[in-house]
Amino acid sequence: MSAEIYDALSRTAQLLRMDVFHSDPEDDHKIIDGLRSTSARIVANGENLACPAAQTALVTLYAQLAMTGLQVELDLPAVNMLVRQPPLRDIGLEEALRDYSDDLLPGGSSTPTAEPHITFALGDSPYADAAIRVSGTDTRAVVGPDSSARALRWTGTAPFGGIAAAAAAATEAARAAVRVIADRLGVEPPAIPAWTSSAVRCVDIDLQEVATARKADNDQVDVVSGGAITNAMIFTLLRAEEAAGLTLRVVEPELLDLSNLNRYAMARRSLVNQPKTAALASYSGGPAIQGVPVRVDPDTALSLRPWANKVAIGVDDIPSRWLSQREAAASWVGVGATSHDYVLVSEHLPDHACAGCTHPRPDETEGPIPTIGFVSLWAGLIMALKLLAADGATASNGVHAWPLGLENARGIDRFVQSPVPNCPVACPASRRLSRSIM
């Protein structure tokens, strides 16, 4: 394999090493070899690819499997795209998927195999052997071992259920890869329930319980960071009719590099070494995307004024979240954050608990952050929904999500964010609280 593949999948290997195998960092190449040796098949018939929601589910699942390093085989009829599916090119659907995976990880992701380690069947597409059913609607996602309850024919035009179903299915592929990686490492597969395949695990989620998207009429949105969460948010917004009127100003200083390819939903390898802002702006349409290639700091924050009435923050650095919140004190502010296999998305209204109340301490982690694509995807999907529902928000609140535990009743859990007395932003809500307890 190309040496570049080890750079491209280094963050995923780091996460699997730290959270699953507790292996030596020098063995990360074996983890990556295991990922590249894991194969998946996606099966779908024409009836289940006859609506935009299903095609979005297919594209998202294929992309997530490819980003994780798996080899992906397709069993599909020849169909055209019903709606645009960036970062895919506007050609036949199967051809566009293969073209994308050839331009993602070094070495591609479409090596055929006789017996895949895991098979996914979309909706009620016929399939004789064991498969994970991936079904849904505009906002619902149903994923689990084959049964009549999960073999629901796809319906819908909105992207939210399809993206959620794909994100949930991608966890099953990662669990299948764990068994292959364990063999490469010469160890028994770890007995960690969250990372172990199950014959009974089923995810059934309706995202209307998280937020209901509303049409955005010529709204301006400032986006701090062009990283993985922003990529996933834009991936969602580009497919949502409600977002067509948005204009996004993405503030990000860095270039796209190989280590981003494991989780950036809008990335292709041919865009590596370009500014992240330019890569995202290349997909501009409805919504419109503008790039500002600077880092948000006290000096540049001044040059960015006036800030938009909605601000989405996806930056990893917590003090940068505080600075952005101070600058956008009069705006709706959404913050997307991840850590290993955990997602936290919060929204903050003026004069309510702020981003500093949700993130009152800096992260002391040093060095590269362990990541896997489906975790970032959940953060961006929820952020997009919160952004599109922002005009109906009445308080600061948030969502916890555990992508490897979505079958549980609180796998996605909403909460109300209260002000905290030690808020590093010193927002008005926290100052009022401090005065009340003095």
C-alpha angles and dihedrals in degrees: 000000000000114000088232092070089069090057092046094053099032095109093050091048089050092053094048091047094050100038104031117017105023085210131157115281087232087067095058089105088063090053090052091046087053092051091050090049094053115097133200134187126207117202124191136156129214095261091058093047094051096096132058093238091060093046089051089051091051095047093045094047093047091049093048092050091048092047090053089055101252126141108244127204122193127212102186140134118245105273136159125234113268092199134011113281108194132220081038119087118246099260134102111322100243092040090050092051093052091045089053095049091047087056097045118061122019107265094025127246106252105089106142122236134192096222117024119209090231135013128203122201118197115227113316095337107150115255125161101204134058114298143160108248115224110194138154154125137235092305107003127089123192117181130165148098115324116286138133089255091061099037094089117155111243119254134170145065103230118092102222101088092043094052091046092049091050092048091051092047092049089064089061090054090052089052090052089051091053090067092051092046092050089057090051090051092046094238137115114264106267115257094233109139095211091055097040125092116244133201091213106036112121130174117205113170134163110200092204084082088063100043141324115233118233129195112270112220111204093317119171116221127189113208119199109207131015092220135121098297092048090048090054092045092051091044086059098041094050088061098043119092088205090064098053093104097052126112112201122201105197116200112199132137104196137091122239111257138185094263089062094062094082093068114009104110094198098044130110125181091242088065094057113125091024119113109272088231092056092048091053094042089055087073094052115139122104102018101032117228125205124182129218108187099207136104116246108246133140092279100044091042088067092052091052093059131152093051119208123261088250123045125186116197121198101156117130095216108091097204087056088056089053092050092048091048091052091050092047097043091131094048139078104261126199122189125196119195137168136187121186102305098349132095129198122182119176135178125207131198126203112275092015132095108307139211089273089060090055094042105030097157132051119246110254094200112123129200130015116352117234111241144170125192103242093056092056089044092058091049093051094044093052091044090053091050092048091049092051090048095044097106089064096049116119102177143015108275141148150199129239115201132182106195091196092051104044092125089071121091090246098036084119110032129180124211140178113242113225123197117261125215093229095053107155090211091054090220119189092254092055092046090053090050092049091051091049094055097043 
